[in-house]
Amino acid sequence: MLIYMLAAAMTIAMLIATAFGLHQEAARVRLDERNDRSRGFGPRQR
């Protein structure tokens, strides 16, 4: 029974870590996209 509880806890921890990693990666991609868009020709747009 203890092994099943540990396995469940590890599974939940891995799911949380995966969700956190995906959130961080999406934020980085959004930041990169915003920076790429702001480096165009002409006046800087906000």
C-alpha positions in Angstrom: 0.0 0.0 0.0 2.9 2.4 0.8 4.4 1.8 -2.6 1.1 2.8 -4.3 0.9 6.0 -2.3 4.5 6.9 -3.1 3.8 6.2 -6.8 0.7 8.4 -6.7 2.6 11.2 -5.0 5.4 11.0 -7.6 2.9 11.0 -10.4 1.2 14.1 -9.1 4.5 15.8 -8.5 5.6 15.1 -12.1 2.3 16.4 -13.5 2.7 19.6 -11.5 6.3 20.0 -12.6 5.3 19.4 -16.2 2.5 22.1 -16.0 4.9 24.5 -14.4 7.5 23.9 -17.1 5.0 24.4 -19.9 3.9 27.6 -18.3 7.4 28.9 -18.1 8.2 27.9 -21.7 5.0 29.6 -23.0 5.9 32.8 -21.1 9.4 32.7 -22.6 8.0 32.2 -26.1 5.6 35.1 -25.7 8.5 37.4 -24.5 10.6 36.4 -27.4 7.8 37.1 -29.9 7.2 40.5 -28.4 10.9 41.3 -28.6 11.1 40.2 -32.2 8.1 42.3 -33.1 9.5 45.4 -31.5 12.7 45.3 -33.5 11.2 46.1 -36.8 11.8 49.1 -39.1 10.4 52.5 -38.3 9.3 54.0 -35.0 9.0 51.7 -32.1 5.5 50.7 -31.4 4.1 49.7 -28.0 
